[in-house]
């Protein structure tokens, strides 16, 4: 479970921004939209609104970089730069300073707080703390990296007595190095990051193959996808996978080149190629609108872009809910009707959702009036006058005129479109010449 993520001096975030999933002390949707873990309430989903170029996607880039660096820093050689670390460039104060990141999460009933400060050349600081989820527990230092690496008492109980600092390169995380040498670090800390995934609604190719492979290999998964497609009322009753053997002369040149390159690493014949076509079943009617049978349509060629987008998203979403993972989706509403976006959000804001979380950016303002989000589930990004992104929740927003917080019976959609919460583009009128 994700509790909190912080980022500072990264892309448009000059100042520290904090995304927090701890539920506020408000009363709406307590049974469906929050879950309880050791007496603390956490949000099942968060929607992030904001104008274009306000920083929404940069938040996802920050969490994406964080995970990638944690999982892959050990691959860097001494001379490799740390990319894509990019500080806030619109200020002389920050352009040459390191970026900072920190994440707080729960794994195996222990709360961890892990972070680091880094630039393209080296890691300046790194820290890891743990907290037992029981009354009167205190946060314990596991390790801290500065000029030297300090080990805490708790990590020494894991039989990690010392670290050979000479073996840890300046661009490699201590956490990653420890996980390579000690299974305990891998199991207790690093494996949590396998449950954290980020995808972009604008780039379905990054996750569409996952959905299709699961459909082809897992009948239960296929059943869940079909049930959700039926719930979306897009008139698909079934999905089939049609496998066709491709003769060598029918293989596209680009694919043939890739296969030849791959065959150098993995022995095999490029002649052994199958094409997978995904077909959807639809009812067929006669002139009197009487059901007379069904027909098959190509998912890629004959179904709409919105249908394909929904289909592609269902794979990562079902996987997230089934295994209590955390999913970040940038622009979840891309090519989707507002009702379909609501359907996906409600899958997480449900009593059937045990512990999974969805965090997404969107321009779909219909969600604000769909009665499916709490005030603390609605967040905004906004640029200040110096080009730096701010991040804040509707629950913490105070009216400039009254100083009062937003009421739960307020018309969120209307107020947002009127600019009461900020986070909308200020568009000048275009005056035509006579």
C-alpha positions as CSV (number, residue, x, y, z in Angstrom):
1,X,0.0,0.0,0.0
2,X,1.2,3.5,-0.9
3,X,1.0,6.1,1.9
4,X,2.9,9.0,0.6
5,X,5.2,10.2,-2.2
6,X,7.4,13.3,-2.2
7,X,9.4,15.0,-5.0
8,X,11.5,18.1,-5.0
9,X,13.5,20.0,-7.7
10,X,12.4,17.6,-10.4
11,X,11.1,18.9,-13.8
12,X,8.4,21.5,-12.9
13,X,8.5,20.7,-9.2
14,X,10.8,23.4,-7.7
15,X,9.4,23.1,-4.2
16,X,8.5,19.8,-2.5
17,X,5.2,18.3,-3.5
18,X,3.5,15.7,-1.5
19,X,0.9,13.2,-2.7
20,X,-0.8,11.6,0.4
21,X,-3.3,8.7,0.4
22,X,-4.1,9.0,4.1
23,X,-7.8,9.7,4.3
24,X,-9.0,13.0,5.8
25,X,-11.5,13.2,8.7
26,X,-14.5,13.6,6.4
27,X,-17.6,11.5,6.2
28,X,-18.3,10.8,2.5
29,X,-18.0,7.3,1.1
30,X,-16.3,5.8,4.1
31,X,-17.5,2.2,3.4
32,X,-16.6,2.1,-0.3
33,X,-13.7,4.6,-1.0
34,X,-11.4,4.0,1.9
35,X,-9.9,1.0,3.6
36,X,-8.6,0.6,7.1
37,X,-5.2,-0.8,8.0
38,X,-4.2,-0.8,11.7
39,X,-6.9,1.8,12.5
40,X,-5.6,4.2,9.9
41,X,-7.8,5.0,6.9
42,X,-6.3,5.2,3.4
43,X,-7.8,6.2,0.0
44,X,-8.4,3.6,-2.7
45,X,-8.1,6.1,-5.5
46,X,-7.0,9.7,-6.3
47,X,-7.9,11.8,-9.3
48,X,-5.5,14.6,-10.3
49,X,-6.8,17.5,-12.4
50,X,-4.9,20.5,-13.9
51,X,-4.3,22.5,-17.0
52,X,-2.0,21.3,-19.7
53,X,1.7,21.7,-18.7
54,X,0.7,22.2,-15.1
55,X,2.7,19.2,-13.8
56,X,0.3,16.3,-13.8
57,X,2.4,14.1,-16.0
58,X,5.6,15.2,-14.3
59,X,4.3,13.6,-11.1
60,X,4.0,10.3,-12.9
61,X,7.5,10.8,-14.4
62,X,8.8,11.3,-10.9
63,X,7.3,8.1,-9.5
64,X,8.3,6.2,-12.7
65,X,11.9,7.4,-12.3
66,X,11.9,6.5,-8.6
67,X,10.9,2.9,-9.3
68,X,13.2,2.5,-12.3
69,X,16.2,3.7,-10.4
70,X,15.5,1.6,-7.4
71,X,15.2,-1.5,-9.5
72,X,18.0,-0.8,-12.0
73,X,20.7,1.4,-10.4
74,X,23.0,-1.7,-10.0
75,X,23.2,-1.9,-13.8
76,X,25.1,1.5,-14.1
77,X,28.8,1.5,-14.6
78,X,31.0,4.0,-12.8
79,X,30.9,6.4,-15.8
80,X,27.2,6.2,-16.5
81,X,25.0,9.2,-15.8
82,X,21.8,8.9,-13.8
83,X,19.0,9.7,-16.2
84,X,16.5,11.1,-16.5
85,X,17.2,13.3,-13.4
86,X,16.3,16.8,-14.5
87,X,16.1,19.7,-11.9
88,X,13.8,22.7,-12.1
89,X,15.5,24.8,-14.8
90,X,13.5,28.1,-14.4
91,X,15.5,29.2,-11.3
92,X,19.2,29.8,-10.7
93,X,18.5,28.6,-7.2
94,X,17.7,25.0,-8.3
95,X,19.1,24.3,-11.8
96,X,22.4,23.0,-10.4
97,X,21.1,21.3,-7.3
98,X,20.2,17.6,-6.8
99,X,16.6,16.3,-6.9
100,X,15.0,14.6,-3.9
101,X,12.4,11.8,-3.7
102,X,10.8,9.9,-0.8
103,X,8.2,7.2,-0.6
104,X,6.3,5.8,2.4
105,X,4.6,2.5,2.0
106,X,3.4,-0.6,3.9
107,X,4.7,-4.0,3.0
108,X,4.2,-7.2,5.1
109,X,2.6,-5.2,7.8
110,X,5.6,-2.9,8.3
111,X,5.7,0.7,7.3
112,X,8.8,1.9,5.4
113,X,10.0,5.3,4.5
114,X,12.7,5.4,1.8
115,X,14.2,8.2,-0.1
116,X,17.3,9.6,-1.8
117,X,18.8,12.9,-3.1
118,X,20.5,12.6,-6.5
119,X,21.8,14.4,-9.5
120,X,23.0,13.0,-12.9
121,X,26.5,12.2,-11.5
122,X,26.0,10.8,-8.0
123,X,23.7,10.0,-5.1
124,X,24.2,12.6,-2.4
125,X,22.0,11.1,0.4
126,X,19.9,8.0,0.9
127,X,17.8,6.8,3.9
128,X,15.5,3.9,4.9
129,X,13.4,3.8,8.0
130,X,10.9,1.2,9.3
131,X,7.9,1.4,11.7
132,X,6.2,-1.6,13.2
133,X,2.4,-1.2,13.0
134,X,1.6,-1.7,16.6
135,X,0.8,0.7,19.5
136,X,3.6,3.0,20.7
137,X,6.0,1.9,18.0
138,X,8.8,4.3,17.0
139,X,10.4,4.7,13.6
140,X,13.7,2.9,13.4
141,X,16.7,3.7,11.2
142,X,17.7,0.9,8.9
143,X,20.5,2.8,7.1
144,X,21.5,6.3,6.2
145,X,23.9,7.4,3.5
146,X,25.7,10.7,3.5
147,X,29.5,11.0,3.5
148,X,29.4,7.7,5.3
149,X,26.9,4.8,5.5
150,X,25.3,4.3,8.9
151,X,23.5,1.1,9.8
152,X,20.7,1.0,12.4
153,X,20.0,-1.6,15.0
154,X,17.1,-3.1,13.2
155,X,19.0,-3.9,10.0
156,X,21.7,-5.5,12.1
157,X,19.1,-8.0,13.4
158,X,18.8,-9.1,9.7
159,X,22.4,-10.3,9.9
160,X,23.6,-7.3,8.0
161,X,26.5,-6.3,10.2
162,X,28.5,-4.0,7.9
163,X,28.7,-2.6,4.4
164,X,31.8,-2.5,2.3
165,X,31.5,1.1,1.1
166,X,34.3,0.6,-1.4
167,X,32.1,-1.7,-3.4
168,X,29.2,0.7,-3.6
169,X,29.6,3.1,-6.6
170,X,28.5,6.7,-6.2
171,X,25.7,6.2,-8.8
172,X,24.3,3.0,-7.2
173,X,21.7,2.9,-4.5
174,X,22.6,1.2,-1.2
175,X,19.2,-0.4,-1.1
176,X,19.8,-2.0,-4.5
177,X,23.2,-3.2,-3.5
178,X,21.9,-4.6,-0.2
179,X,19.1,-6.4,-2.0
180,X,21.7,-8.1,-4.3
181,X,23.7,-9.4,-1.3
182,X,20.9,-10.1,1.2
183,X,17.6,-11.9,0.5
184,X,16.0,-10.2,3.6
185,X,16.2,-6.7,1.9
186,X,14.8,-8.1,-1.3
187,X,11.9,-9.8,0.4
188,X,11.1,-7.2,3.1
189,X,11.6,-4.0,1.1
190,X,12.5,-4.2,-2.6
191,X,9.8,-6.6,-3.7
192,X,7.2,-4.0,-2.8
193,X,8.2,-2.0,-5.9
194,X,7.0,-4.9,-8.0
195,X,3.5,-3.9,-6.9
196,X,3.9,-0.4,-8.2
197,X,3.2,0.3,-11.9
198,X,2.8,3.3,-14.1
199,X,1.2,3.5,-17.5
200,X,0.1,6.2,-19.9
201,X,-3.4,6.4,-21.5
202,X,-1.7,7.9,-24.5
203,X,0.6,4.9,-25.0
204,X,-1.6,1.8,-25.0
205,X,1.2,-0.2,-26.7
206,X,3.0,-0.3,-23.4
207,X,0.3,-2.4,-21.8
208,X,-2.0,-3.8,-24.5
209,X,0.2,-6.8,-25.0
210,X,-0.2,-7.7,-21.3
211,X,-4.0,-7.8,-21.6
212,X,-3.8,-9.9,-24.8
213,X,-1.4,-12.4,-23.4
214,X,-3.5,-12.9,-20.3
215,X,-6.6,-13.3,-22.4
216,X,-4.9,-16.0,-24.4
217,X,-3.4,-17.9,-21.4
218,X,-5.9,-17.5,-18.5
219,X,-9.6,-18.4,-18.9
220,X,-10.5,-16.8,-15.6
221,X,-8.9,-13.6,-16.6
222,X,-10.7,-13.7,-19.9
223,X,-14.0,-14.1,-18.1
224,X,-13.3,-11.1,-16.0
225,X,-12.5,-9.0,-19.1
226,X,-15.7,-10.1,-20.9
227,X,-17.8,-9.4,-17.8
228,X,-16.5,-5.9,-17.6
229,X,-16.9,-5.3,-21.3
230,X,-20.5,-6.3,-20.9
231,X,-20.9,-4.0,-18.0
232,X,-19.6,-1.2,-20.2
233,X,-22.5,-1.9,-22.6
234,X,-20.4,-1.9,-25.7
235,X,-22.3,-5.0,-27.0
236,X,-19.3,-7.4,-26.9
237,X,-20.4,-10.9,-25.8
238,X,-17.2,-12.8,-26.2
239,X,-13.5,-12.6,-27.3
240,X,-11.6,-15.1,-29.3
241,X,-8.0,-15.5,-30.2
242,X,-7.3,-16.6,-33.8
243,X,-3.9,-18.0,-34.4
244,X,-2.5,-18.0,-38.0
245,X,0.8,-19.5,-39.1
246,X,2.7,-17.0,-41.2
247,X,4.7,-18.2,-44.2
248,X,8.2,-16.7,-44.4
249,X,7.2,-14.5,-47.4
250,X,4.2,-13.1,-45.5
251,X,6.2,-11.9,-42.5
252,X,6.5,-8.1,-42.5
253,X,10.1,-6.9,-43.1
254,X,10.3,-5.0,-39.8
255,X,9.2,-8.0,-37.9
256,X,11.5,-10.3,-39.8
257,X,14.5,-8.1,-38.9
258,X,13.6,-8.1,-35.3
259,X,13.2,-11.9,-35.4
260,X,16.6,-12.3,-37.0
261,X,18.2,-10.2,-34.4
262,X,16.5,-12.2,-31.7
263,X,17.4,-15.5,-33.2
264,X,21.1,-14.6,-32.7
265,X,20.4,-14.6,-28.9
266,X,17.8,-17.3,-28.8
267,X,18.2,-20.2,-31.3
268,X,15.2,-20.8,-33.4
269,X,13.7,-20.5,-36.9
270,X,12.0,-17.4,-38.0
271,X,9.7,-19.5,-40.1
272,X,8.0,-20.6,-36.9
273,X,5.9,-17.4,-36.6
274,X,2.2,-17.2,-35.5
275,X,0.0,-14.2,-35.9
276,X,-2.6,-13.6,-33.2
277,X,-5.8,-11.9,-34.2
278,X,-8.2,-10.9,-31.4
279,X,-11.9,-11.2,-32.5
280,X,-15.0,-9.9,-30.7
281,X,-18.4,-11.5,-30.9
282,X,-21.5,-9.4,-31.5
283,X,-25.2,-10.4,-31.8
284,X,-26.7,-10.3,-35.3
285,X,-30.4,-9.3,-36.0
286,X,-32.7,-9.6,-39.0
287,X,-35.0,-6.9,-40.5
288,X,-37.5,-7.4,-37.7
289,X,-34.7,-6.9,-35.0
290,X,-34.9,-10.6,-34.1
291,X,-31.7,-12.2,-32.9
292,X,-30.6,-14.6,-35.6
293,X,-27.0,-15.4,-34.6
294,X,-23.7,-13.6,-34.1
295,X,-20.7,-12.3,-36.0
296,X,-17.0,-11.7,-35.3
297,X,-15.2,-8.4,-35.7
298,X,-11.5,-7.7,-35.6
299,X,-10.6,-5.9,-32.4
300,X,-7.8,-4.0,-34.1
301,X,-9.5,-3.2,-37.4
302,X,-13.2,-3.0,-36.8
303,X,-13.7,-1.9,-33.1
304,X,-13.5,1.7,-32.1
305,X,-10.5,3.4,-30.5
306,X,-12.4,3.7,-27.3
307,X,-13.3,0.0,-27.2
308,X,-9.6,-0.8,-27.8
309,X,-8.5,1.6,-25.1
310,X,-10.9,0.1,-22.6
311,X,-9.8,-3.4,-23.5
312,X,-6.2,-2.6,-23.1
313,X,-6.7,-0.9,-19.7
314,X,-8.6,-3.9,-18.3
315,X,-5.5,-6.1,-18.1
316,X,-3.4,-3.9,-15.8
317,X,-6.6,-2.9,-13.8
318,X,-7.7,-6.5,-13.2
319,X,-4.2,-7.4,-12.2
320,X,-3.9,-4.5,-9.8
321,X,-7.2,-5.3,-8.1
322,X,-6.6,-9.0,-8.0
323,X,-3.2,-8.7,-6.4
324,X,-3.6,-5.6,-4.2
325,X,-1.2,-3.5,-6.2
326,X,-0.9,0.2,-6.9
327,X,-1.5,1.6,-10.4
328,X,-0.7,5.0,-11.7
329,X,-2.4,5.9,-15.0
330,X,-1.6,9.2,-16.8
331,X,-4.6,10.5,-18.7
332,X,-6.9,7.6,-17.9
333,X,-9.8,9.1,-19.9
334,X,-7.9,9.1,-23.2
335,X,-10.4,8.0,-25.9
336,X,-12.9,6.9,-23.2
337,X,-16.5,8.1,-22.7
338,X,-16.9,9.7,-19.2
339,X,-19.2,6.8,-18.2
340,X,-16.4,4.3,-19.0
341,X,-14.0,6.3,-16.9
342,X,-16.4,6.2,-14.1
343,X,-16.8,2.5,-14.4
344,X,-13.0,2.0,-14.0
345,X,-12.8,4.3,-11.0
346,X,-15.7,2.6,-9.3
347,X,-14.0,-0.7,-9.6
348,X,-11.5,0.6,-7.1
349,X,-14.0,2.6,-5.1
350,X,-15.8,-0.5,-4.1
351,X,-16.3,-2.7,-1.0
352,X,-15.0,-5.6,-3.1
353,X,-11.6,-3.9,-3.4
354,X,-9.5,-5.2,-0.5
355,X,-6.3,-3.2,-0.7
356,X,-5.5,-2.0,-4.3
357,X,-5.0,1.7,-5.2
358,X,-5.5,3.7,-8.4
359,X,-3.9,7.1,-8.9
360,X,-4.7,8.8,-12.2
361,X,-4.6,12.1,-14.1
362,X,-7.6,13.2,-16.0
363,X,-9.4,16.1,-17.8
364,X,-12.8,14.3,-17.3
365,X,-14.6,16.9,-15.2
366,X,-17.7,14.7,-15.3
367,X,-16.2,12.7,-12.5
368,X,-16.5,15.7,-10.2
369,X,-20.3,15.4,-10.3
370,X,-20.5,11.6,-10.6
371,X,-20.8,11.1,-6.8
372,X,-17.9,8.6,-6.8
373,X,-15.1,10.7,-5.3
374,X,-14.5,12.1,-1.8
375,X,-13.0,15.6,-1.5
376,X,-9.6,14.2,-0.4
377,X,-9.6,12.0,-3.6
378,X,-9.6,15.1,-5.8
379,X,-6.2,16.7,-6.3
380,X,-5.0,19.6,-8.5
381,X,-1.8,20.7,-10.1
382,X,-1.2,24.4,-10.9
383,X,1.7,26.5,-12.0
384,X,2.7,29.5,-9.9
385,X,3.8,32.8,-11.4
386,X,7.4,31.5,-11.6
387,X,6.5,28.3,-13.5
388,X,6.7,25.9,-10.6
389,X,4.1,23.3,-10.1
390,X,2.0,23.0,-7.0
391,X,0.0,20.0,-5.8
392,X,-3.0,20.2,-3.4
393,X,-6.2,18.3,-2.6
394,X,-9.7,19.7,-2.7
395,X,-10.1,18.7,1.0
396,X,-7.4,21.1,2.0
397,X,-8.4,23.9,-0.3
398,X,-9.7,27.1,1.3
399,X,-11.9,29.6,-0.4
400,X,-10.0,32.8,-0.9
401,X,-13.0,34.9,0.0
402,X,-14.2,33.2,3.1
403,X,-11.1,31.2,4.2
404,X,-13.5,28.2,4.6
405,X,-12.8,24.7,3.3
406,X,-14.9,23.3,0.5
407,X,-18.2,21.8,1.7
408,X,-19.2,18.3,0.8
409,X,-22.4,19.5,-0.8
410,X,-20.6,22.0,-3.1
411,X,-21.0,21.8,-6.8
412,X,-17.4,20.7,-7.5
413,X,-17.8,20.7,-11.3
414,X,-19.3,24.2,-11.5
415,X,-16.8,25.7,-9.0
416,X,-13.8,24.1,-10.8
417,X,-14.9,25.3,-14.2
418,X,-15.4,28.8,-12.8
419,X,-11.8,28.7,-11.7
420,X,-12.6,28.8,-7.9
421,X,-10.0,26.0,-7.3
422,X,-7.5,27.2,-9.8
423,X,-5.8,24.4,-11.9
424,X,-7.5,25.5,-15.2
425,X,-6.0,27.2,-18.2
426,X,-6.4,31.0,-18.4
427,X,-7.3,31.4,-22.1
428,X,-7.3,34.9,-23.6
429,X,-10.1,35.7,-26.1
430,X,-9.1,35.9,-29.7
431,X,-10.1,39.1,-31.3
432,X,-10.5,39.0,-35.1
433,X,-9.4,41.9,-37.1
434,X,-12.0,43.9,-39.1
